[in-house]
Amino acid sequence: MIKIHVRVIFFFLFISCSFNVAYCQNDSKQEDWVSLFNGKNLEGWNIKIAGQKLNDNYKNTFRVEDSMLRIVYDDYKTFDDKYGHLYYKKPYSYYILRYQYRFRGDQTPGGETWNVRNSGVMIHSQSAKSLTINQNFPVSLEVQLLGGLGKGERHTGNLCTPGTQVHVDGKISEAHCIDSKSKTYDGDQWVSMTVVVLGDSVIKHIVEGDTVLTYEKPEVGGGFVGKDADWKWGHVDNYQYWESRQNTPLKEGYIALQAESHPIDFRRIEILNLEGCTDRKAKNYKDYYIKSDNRKCLY
Protein backbone atom coordinates (compact mmCIF):
# COMPACT_ATOMS: atom_id res chain seq x y z
CA MET A 1 0.00 0.00 0.00
CA ILE A 2 2.86 2.40 0.81
CA LYS A 3 4.36 1.78 -2.59
CA ILE A 4 1.08 2.63 -4.31
CA HIS A 5 0.72 5.90 -2.40
CA VAL A 6 4.24 6.96 -3.37
CA ARG A 7 3.47 6.35 -7.02
CA VAL A 8 0.20 8.28 -6.75
CA ILE A 9 2.07 11.27 -5.34
CA PHE A 10 4.59 10.98 -8.18
CA PHE A 11 1.75 10.86 -10.68
CA PHE A 12 0.08 14.00 -9.37
CA LEU A 13 3.33 15.88 -9.90
CA PHE A 14 2.63 15.46 -13.60
CA ILE A 15 -1.14 15.95 -13.70
CA SER A 16 -0.67 19.62 -14.58
CA CYS A 17 0.93 18.44 -17.81
CA SER A 18 -2.22 19.00 -19.83
CA PHE A 19 -2.21 22.66 -18.79
CA ASN A 20 1.52 23.38 -19.13
CA VAL A 21 2.97 22.40 -22.49
CA ALA A 22 6.49 23.56 -21.62
CA TYR A 23 6.48 21.11 -18.72
CA CYS A 24 5.65 18.22 -21.03
CA GLN A 25 8.18 18.25 -23.85
CA ASN A 26 8.91 14.56 -23.20
CA ASP A 27 6.16 12.50 -24.87
CA SER A 28 6.25 10.01 -22.03
CA LYS A 29 4.82 12.74 -19.80
CA GLN A 30 2.14 13.92 -22.23
CA GLU A 31 -1.21 12.80 -20.85
CA ASP A 32 -3.40 10.93 -23.34
CA TRP A 33 -6.87 11.92 -22.20
CA VAL A 34 -9.66 10.21 -24.16
CA SER A 35 -13.16 11.62 -24.54
CA LEU A 36 -15.87 9.05 -23.77
CA PHE A 37 -18.58 11.27 -25.24
CA ASN A 38 -18.32 12.57 -28.81
CA GLY A 39 -20.80 15.44 -28.31
CA LYS A 40 -22.95 14.23 -31.22
CA ASN A 41 -24.69 10.99 -30.26
CA LEU A 42 -24.66 8.06 -27.83
CA GLU A 43 -22.15 6.01 -29.81
CA GLY A 44 -20.09 3.83 -27.50
CA TRP A 45 -22.73 3.72 -24.75
CA ASN A 46 -25.33 1.09 -23.74
CA ILE A 47 -28.66 1.79 -22.07
CA LYS A 48 -30.39 -0.24 -19.37
CA ILE A 49 -33.58 1.06 -17.76
CA ALA A 50 -35.47 -0.98 -15.17
CA GLY A 51 -38.20 -3.05 -16.80
CA GLN A 52 -36.90 -2.42 -20.33
CA LYS A 53 -34.72 -4.49 -22.63
CA LEU A 54 -31.07 -3.64 -23.20
CA ASN A 55 -30.66 -0.45 -25.27
CA ASP A 56 -34.35 0.46 -25.13
CA ASN A 57 -34.09 4.23 -24.60
CA TYR A 58 -37.46 4.46 -22.89
CA LYS A 59 -39.19 7.79 -23.65
CA ASN A 60 -35.92 9.19 -25.00
CA THR A 61 -34.51 9.50 -21.48
CA PHE A 62 -30.89 9.71 -22.65
CA ARG A 63 -30.21 12.16 -25.45
CA VAL A 64 -27.61 14.51 -26.90
CA GLU A 65 -28.42 18.20 -27.32
CA ASP A 66 -26.14 21.22 -27.73
CA SER A 67 -23.02 19.01 -27.30
CA MET A 68 -24.28 17.85 -23.90
CA LEU A 69 -25.31 14.38 -22.79
CA ARG A 70 -28.68 15.01 -21.18
CA ILE A 71 -30.91 12.88 -18.95
CA VAL A 72 -34.44 14.24 -19.29
CA TYR A 73 -38.03 13.33 -18.52
CA ASP A 74 -40.16 15.64 -20.64
CA ASP A 75 -41.97 12.64 -22.20
CA TYR A 76 -42.83 11.15 -18.79
CA LYS A 77 -46.13 11.63 -16.99
CA THR A 78 -44.68 9.95 -13.90
CA PHE A 79 -41.28 8.43 -13.12
CA ASP A 80 -42.75 5.01 -12.26
CA ASP A 81 -39.43 3.64 -10.86
CA LYS A 82 -37.76 3.74 -14.26
CA TYR A 83 -34.26 3.88 -12.79
CA GLY A 84 -31.81 3.89 -15.65
CA HIS A 85 -28.10 3.90 -16.40
CA LEU A 86 -26.02 4.68 -19.46
CA TYR A 87 -22.89 2.47 -19.60
CA TYR A 88 -19.68 3.15 -21.47
CA LYS A 89 -18.82 0.20 -23.71
CA LYS A 90 -15.59 -1.01 -22.06
CA PRO A 91 -14.41 -1.59 -18.48
CA TYR A 92 -11.49 0.16 -16.80
CA SER A 93 -9.39 -0.60 -13.76
CA TYR A 94 -6.72 2.07 -13.12
CA TYR A 95 -7.75 5.49 -14.39
CA ILE A 96 -8.74 9.09 -13.76
CA LEU A 97 -12.24 10.10 -14.82
CA ARG A 98 -13.27 13.73 -15.09
CA TYR A 99 -16.53 15.35 -16.16
CA GLN A 100 -18.82 18.31 -15.54
CA TYR A 101 -22.46 18.05 -14.51
CA ARG A 102 -25.37 20.30 -13.65
CA PHE A 103 -28.89 19.69 -12.39
CA ARG A 104 -31.73 21.45 -14.14
CA GLY A 105 -35.30 22.42 -13.37
CA ASP A 106 -37.72 20.33 -11.34
CA GLN A 107 -37.89 16.66 -10.46
CA THR A 108 -40.14 14.37 -12.48
CA PRO A 109 -43.49 13.60 -10.78
CA GLY A 110 -43.43 10.25 -9.02
CA GLY A 111 -39.75 10.37 -8.10
CA GLU A 112 -38.74 9.67 -4.51
CA THR A 113 -38.26 12.72 -2.30
CA TRP A 114 -34.61 11.76 -1.72
CA ASN A 115 -34.01 11.88 -5.48
CA VAL A 116 -34.52 15.65 -5.82
CA ARG A 117 -31.31 16.95 -7.41
CA ASN A 118 -29.82 13.51 -6.94
CA SER A 119 -27.95 11.45 -9.53
CA GLY A 120 -24.64 9.65 -9.81
CA VAL A 121 -21.85 8.14 -11.85
CA MET A 122 -21.25 4.45 -11.24
CA ILE A 123 -17.71 3.07 -11.32
CA HIS A 124 -16.48 -0.55 -11.11
CA SER A 125 -20.00 -1.43 -12.28
CA GLN A 126 -21.31 -4.68 -13.68
CA SER A 127 -22.07 -4.47 -17.42
CA ALA A 128 -25.39 -3.26 -18.82
CA LYS A 129 -26.18 -6.64 -20.34
CA SER A 130 -25.59 -8.48 -17.04
CA LEU A 131 -28.42 -6.69 -15.19
CA THR A 132 -31.63 -8.62 -14.67
CA ILE A 133 -34.68 -7.13 -16.40
CA ASN A 134 -36.18 -5.19 -13.47
CA GLN A 135 -32.96 -4.44 -11.58
CA ASN A 136 -32.92 -0.85 -10.29
CA PHE A 137 -29.18 -0.32 -9.81
CA PRO A 138 -26.06 -2.14 -10.97
CA VAL A 139 -23.69 -3.69 -8.46
CA SER A 140 -21.15 -0.87 -8.40
CA LEU A 141 -19.68 2.06 -6.54
CA GLU A 142 -21.81 5.18 -7.00
CA VAL A 143 -20.13 8.56 -7.03
CA GLN A 144 -23.25 10.28 -5.77
CA LEU A 145 -24.01 13.75 -7.16
CA LEU A 146 -26.26 16.01 -5.10
CA GLY A 147 -27.37 19.55 -5.82
CA GLY A 148 -28.06 22.07 -3.08
CA LEU A 149 -31.68 22.76 -2.15
CA GLY A 150 -31.18 26.44 -1.37
CA LYS A 151 -30.86 25.97 2.38
CA GLY A 152 -28.34 24.16 4.53
CA GLU A 153 -25.48 21.88 3.57
CA ARG A 154 -25.83 19.16 0.95
CA HIS A 155 -22.54 17.58 0.00
CA THR A 156 -21.78 16.14 -3.44
CA GLY A 157 -19.18 13.58 -4.49
CA ASN A 158 -20.42 11.15 -1.84
CA LEU A 159 -20.22 7.36 -2.12
CA CYS A 160 -23.15 4.94 -2.21
CA THR A 161 -22.63 1.18 -2.43
CA PRO A 162 -25.28 -0.92 -4.23
CA GLY A 163 -24.11 -4.48 -3.61
CA THR A 164 -20.65 -3.35 -2.54
CA GLN A 165 -18.62 -2.27 0.46
CA VAL A 166 -15.39 -0.37 1.04
CA HIS A 167 -12.80 0.26 3.74
CA VAL A 168 -12.47 3.70 5.34
CA ASP A 169 -9.66 4.45 7.79
CA GLY A 170 -8.61 0.81 7.75
CA LYS A 171 -11.96 -0.88 8.43
CA ILE A 172 -15.07 -1.86 6.50
CA SER A 173 -17.75 0.82 6.48
CA GLU A 174 -21.25 -0.52 7.13
CA ALA A 175 -22.92 2.63 5.80
CA HIS A 176 -24.67 2.38 2.44
CA CYS A 177 -23.80 6.01 1.69
CA ILE A 178 -20.69 7.80 2.93
CA ASP A 179 -20.81 11.58 3.04
CA SER A 180 -18.01 13.64 1.52
CA LYS A 181 -16.67 16.94 2.85
CA SER A 182 -17.51 18.95 -0.26
CA LYS A 183 -19.07 22.37 -0.47
CA THR A 184 -22.75 22.75 -1.35
CA TYR A 185 -23.56 23.71 -4.95
CA ASP A 186 -26.97 25.34 -5.27
CA GLY A 187 -28.87 26.11 -8.44
CA ASP A 188 -28.22 24.93 -11.99
CA GLN A 189 -24.47 25.67 -12.02
CA TRP A 190 -21.87 23.41 -13.64
CA VAL A 191 -19.72 21.43 -11.19
CA SER A 192 -16.40 19.75 -12.08
CA MET A 193 -15.81 16.23 -10.73
CA THR A 194 -12.69 14.05 -10.89
CA VAL A 195 -12.44 10.45 -9.71
CA VAL A 196 -9.06 8.73 -9.25
CA VAL A 197 -9.50 4.96 -9.40
CA LEU A 198 -6.63 2.58 -8.61
CA GLY A 199 -8.12 -0.87 -9.13
CA ASP A 200 -9.06 -2.50 -5.84
CA SER A 201 -6.73 -0.33 -3.76
CA VAL A 202 -7.46 3.41 -3.42
CA ILE A 203 -10.23 5.62 -4.85
CA LYS A 204 -10.48 9.41 -4.46
CA HIS A 205 -13.37 11.80 -5.21
CA ILE A 206 -12.30 15.34 -6.14
CA VAL A 207 -14.80 18.20 -6.50
CA GLU A 208 -13.64 21.48 -8.06
CA GLY A 209 -10.03 20.54 -7.29
CA ASP A 210 -10.63 19.56 -3.64
CA THR A 211 -10.25 15.92 -2.51
CA VAL A 212 -13.50 15.36 -0.61
CA LEU A 213 -13.50 11.58 -0.03
CA THR A 214 -10.96 8.74 0.00
CA TYR A 215 -11.63 5.02 0.52
CA GLU A 216 -9.91 1.70 -0.10
CA LYS A 217 -10.40 -1.99 -0.91
CA PRO A 218 -13.73 -1.94 -2.76
CA GLU A 219 -15.41 -5.35 -2.85
CA VAL A 220 -18.70 -7.12 -3.41
CA GLY A 221 -20.80 -7.41 -0.26
CA GLY A 222 -22.62 -5.53 2.46
CA GLY A 223 -26.13 -6.28 1.17
CA PHE A 224 -27.74 -4.43 -1.75
CA VAL A 225 -28.35 -1.10 -0.01
CA GLY A 226 -26.82 -1.83 3.35
CA LYS A 227 -26.18 -5.06 5.22
CA ASP A 228 -29.80 -5.46 6.36
CA ALA A 229 -31.37 -4.82 2.93
CA ASP A 230 -32.68 -7.68 0.83
CA TRP A 231 -31.26 -7.97 -2.69
CA LYS A 232 -34.83 -8.65 -3.83
CA TRP A 233 -35.67 -5.02 -2.96
CA GLY A 234 -33.56 -3.99 -5.94
CA HIS A 235 -35.19 -6.66 -8.16
CA VAL A 236 -31.85 -8.48 -8.51
CA ASP A 237 -33.13 -11.86 -9.73
CA ASN A 238 -29.71 -13.52 -9.62
CA TYR A 239 -28.87 -12.33 -6.10
CA GLN A 240 -27.52 -15.78 -5.16
CA TYR A 241 -24.64 -15.18 -7.56
CA TRP A 242 -23.70 -11.90 -5.88
CA GLU A 243 -24.09 -13.35 -2.39
CA SER A 244 -21.66 -16.12 -3.38
CA ARG A 245 -19.10 -13.44 -4.25
CA GLN A 246 -19.19 -11.77 -0.83
CA ASN A 247 -15.84 -10.05 -0.08
CA THR A 248 -14.56 -10.50 -3.66
CA PRO A 249 -12.31 -7.51 -4.52
CA LEU A 250 -13.61 -5.14 -7.21
CA LYS A 251 -10.62 -4.70 -9.49
CA GLU A 252 -12.38 -3.18 -12.53
CA GLY A 253 -15.74 -2.42 -14.04
CA TYR A 254 -17.84 -0.19 -16.25
CA ILE A 255 -18.61 3.52 -15.95
CA ALA A 256 -22.31 4.44 -16.01
CA LEU A 257 -24.33 7.67 -15.76
CA GLN A 258 -27.44 7.46 -13.62
CA ALA A 259 -31.05 8.44 -14.36
CA GLU A 260 -32.86 8.82 -11.03
CA SER A 261 -35.83 11.16 -11.79
CA HIS A 262 -34.19 14.63 -11.74
CA PRO A 263 -32.95 16.11 -15.05
CA ILE A 264 -29.16 16.37 -15.27
CA ASP A 265 -26.65 17.34 -17.97
CA PHE A 266 -23.11 16.03 -18.49
CA ARG A 267 -20.29 17.35 -20.64
CA ARG A 268 -16.52 16.96 -21.10
CA ILE A 269 -16.51 13.31 -20.01
CA GLU A 270 -12.87 12.25 -20.29
CA ILE A 271 -10.66 9.44 -19.04
CA LEU A 272 -6.93 9.01 -18.53
CA ASN A 273 -5.97 5.35 -18.45
CA LEU A 274 -3.29 4.66 -15.83
CA GLU A 275 -2.68 1.11 -17.08
CA GLY A 276 -0.37 0.44 -20.00
CA CYS A 277 3.16 -0.11 -21.29
CA THR A 278 5.85 0.54 -18.68
CA ASP A 279 8.85 -0.52 -20.79
CA ARG A 280 10.89 2.65 -21.34
CA LYS A 281 12.14 1.27 -24.66
CA ALA A 282 8.62 1.12 -26.12
CA LYS A 283 7.16 3.87 -28.32
CA ASN A 284 4.02 4.08 -26.20
CA TYR A 285 5.68 4.10 -22.76
CA LYS A 286 4.16 6.56 -20.30
CA ASP A 287 5.81 7.37 -17.00
CA TYR A 288 2.45 8.11 -15.35
CA TYR A 289 1.20 4.55 -15.75
CA ILE A 290 0.64 3.02 -12.33
CA LYS A 291 -0.46 -0.44 -13.49
CA SER A 292 1.82 -2.30 -15.92
CA ASP A 293 0.44 -4.12 -18.98
CA ASN A 294 3.38 -4.69 -21.29
CA ARG A 295 1.24 -6.70 -23.71
CA LYS A 296 0.30 -3.28 -25.06
CA CYS A 297 3.88 -2.19 -25.76
CA LEU A 298 4.75 -1.03 -29.28
CA TYR A 299 8.35 -1.06 -30.53
SVG drawing of the C-alpha trace seen along z (x, -y; Angstrom):
<svg xmlns="http://www.w3.org/2000/svg" viewBox="-49 -29 64 48">
<polyline fill="none" stroke="black" stroke-width="0.4" points="0.0,0.0 2.9,-2.4 4.4,-1.8 1.1,-2.6 0.7,-5.9 4.2,-7.0 3.5,-6.3 0.2,-8.3 2.1,-11.3 4.6,-11.0 1.7,-10.9 0.1,-14.0 3.3,-15.9 2.6,-15.5 -1.1,-16.0 -0.7,-19.6 0.9,-18.4 -2.2,-19.0 -2.2,-22.7 1.5,-23.4 3.0,-22.4 6.5,-23.6 6.5,-21.1 5.7,-18.2 8.2,-18.2 8.9,-14.6 6.2,-12.5 6.2,-10.0 4.8,-12.7 2.1,-13.9 -1.2,-12.8 -3.4,-10.9 -6.9,-11.9 -9.7,-10.2 -13.2,-11.6 -15.9,-9.1 -18.6,-11.3 -18.3,-12.6 -20.8,-15.4 -22.9,-14.2 -24.7,-11.0 -24.7,-8.1 -22.1,-6.0 -20.1,-3.8 -22.7,-3.7 -25.3,-1.1 -28.7,-1.8 -30.4,0.2 -33.6,-1.1 -35.5,1.0 -38.2,3.1 -36.9,2.4 -34.7,4.5 -31.1,3.6 -30.7,0.4 -34.3,-0.5 -34.1,-4.2 -37.5,-4.5 -39.2,-7.8 -35.9,-9.2 -34.5,-9.5 -30.9,-9.7 -30.2,-12.2 -27.6,-14.5 -28.4,-18.2 -26.1,-21.2 -23.0,-19.0 -24.3,-17.8 -25.3,-14.4 -28.7,-15.0 -30.9,-12.9 -34.4,-14.2 -38.0,-13.3 -40.2,-15.6 -42.0,-12.6 -42.8,-11.1 -46.1,-11.6 -44.7,-9.9 -41.3,-8.4 -42.7,-5.0 -39.4,-3.6 -37.8,-3.7 -34.3,-3.9 -31.8,-3.9 -28.1,-3.9 -26.0,-4.7 -22.9,-2.5 -19.7,-3.1 -18.8,-0.2 -15.6,1.0 -14.4,1.6 -11.5,-0.2 -9.4,0.6 -6.7,-2.1 -7.7,-5.5 -8.7,-9.1 -12.2,-10.1 -13.3,-13.7 -16.5,-15.4 -18.8,-18.3 -22.5,-18.1 -25.4,-20.3 -28.9,-19.7 -31.7,-21.4 -35.3,-22.4 -37.7,-20.3 -37.9,-16.7 -40.1,-14.4 -43.5,-13.6 -43.4,-10.2 -39.7,-10.4 -38.7,-9.7 -38.3,-12.7 -34.6,-11.8 -34.0,-11.9 -34.5,-15.7 -31.3,-17.0 -29.8,-13.5 -27.9,-11.5 -24.6,-9.6 -21.9,-8.1 -21.3,-4.4 -17.7,-3.1 -16.5,0.5 -20.0,1.4 -21.3,4.7 -22.1,4.5 -25.4,3.3 -26.2,6.6 -25.6,8.5 -28.4,6.7 -31.6,8.6 -34.7,7.1 -36.2,5.2 -33.0,4.4 -32.9,0.8 -29.2,0.3 -26.1,2.1 -23.7,3.7 -21.2,0.9 -19.7,-2.1 -21.8,-5.2 -20.1,-8.6 -23.2,-10.3 -24.0,-13.7 -26.3,-16.0 -27.4,-19.5 -28.1,-22.1 -31.7,-22.8 -31.2,-26.4 -30.9,-26.0 -28.3,-24.2 -25.5,-21.9 -25.8,-19.2 -22.5,-17.6 -21.8,-16.1 -19.2,-13.6 -20.4,-11.2 -20.2,-7.4 -23.1,-4.9 -22.6,-1.2 -25.3,0.9 -24.1,4.5 -20.7,3.4 -18.6,2.3 -15.4,0.4 -12.8,-0.3 -12.5,-3.7 -9.7,-4.4 -8.6,-0.8 -12.0,0.9 -15.1,1.9 -17.7,-0.8 -21.3,0.5 -22.9,-2.6 -24.7,-2.4 -23.8,-6.0 -20.7,-7.8 -20.8,-11.6 -18.0,-13.6 -16.7,-16.9 -17.5,-19.0 -19.1,-22.4 -22.8,-22.8 -23.6,-23.7 -27.0,-25.3 -28.9,-26.1 -28.2,-24.9 -24.5,-25.7 -21.9,-23.4 -19.7,-21.4 -16.4,-19.7 -15.8,-16.2 -12.7,-14.1 -12.4,-10.4 -9.1,-8.7 -9.5,-5.0 -6.6,-2.6 -8.1,0.9 -9.1,2.5 -6.7,0.3 -7.5,-3.4 -10.2,-5.6 -10.5,-9.4 -13.4,-11.8 -12.3,-15.3 -14.8,-18.2 -13.6,-21.5 -10.0,-20.5 -10.6,-19.6 -10.3,-15.9 -13.5,-15.4 -13.5,-11.6 -11.0,-8.7 -11.6,-5.0 -9.9,-1.7 -10.4,2.0 -13.7,1.9 -15.4,5.3 -18.7,7.1 -20.8,7.4 -22.6,5.5 -26.1,6.3 -27.7,4.4 -28.4,1.1 -26.8,1.8 -26.2,5.1 -29.8,5.5 -31.4,4.8 -32.7,7.7 -31.3,8.0 -34.8,8.6 -35.7,5.0 -33.6,4.0 -35.2,6.7 -31.9,8.5 -33.1,11.9 -29.7,13.5 -28.9,12.3 -27.5,15.8 -24.6,15.2 -23.7,11.9 -24.1,13.3 -21.7,16.1 -19.1,13.4 -19.2,11.8 -15.8,10.1 -14.6,10.5 -12.3,7.5 -13.6,5.1 -10.6,4.7 -12.4,3.2 -15.7,2.4 -17.8,0.2 -18.6,-3.5 -22.3,-4.4 -24.3,-7.7 -27.4,-7.5 -31.1,-8.4 -32.9,-8.8 -35.8,-11.2 -34.2,-14.6 -33.0,-16.1 -29.2,-16.4 -26.6,-17.3 -23.1,-16.0 -20.3,-17.3 -16.5,-17.0 -16.5,-13.3 -12.9,-12.2 -10.7,-9.4 -6.9,-9.0 -6.0,-5.3 -3.3,-4.7 -2.7,-1.1 -0.4,-0.4 3.2,0.1 5.8,-0.5 8.8,0.5 10.9,-2.6 12.1,-1.3 8.6,-1.1 7.2,-3.9 4.0,-4.1 5.7,-4.1 4.2,-6.6 5.8,-7.4 2.4,-8.1 1.2,-4.5 0.6,-3.0 -0.5,0.4 1.8,2.3 0.4,4.1 3.4,4.7 1.2,6.7 0.3,3.3 3.9,2.2 4.7,1.0 8.3,1.1"/>
</svg>
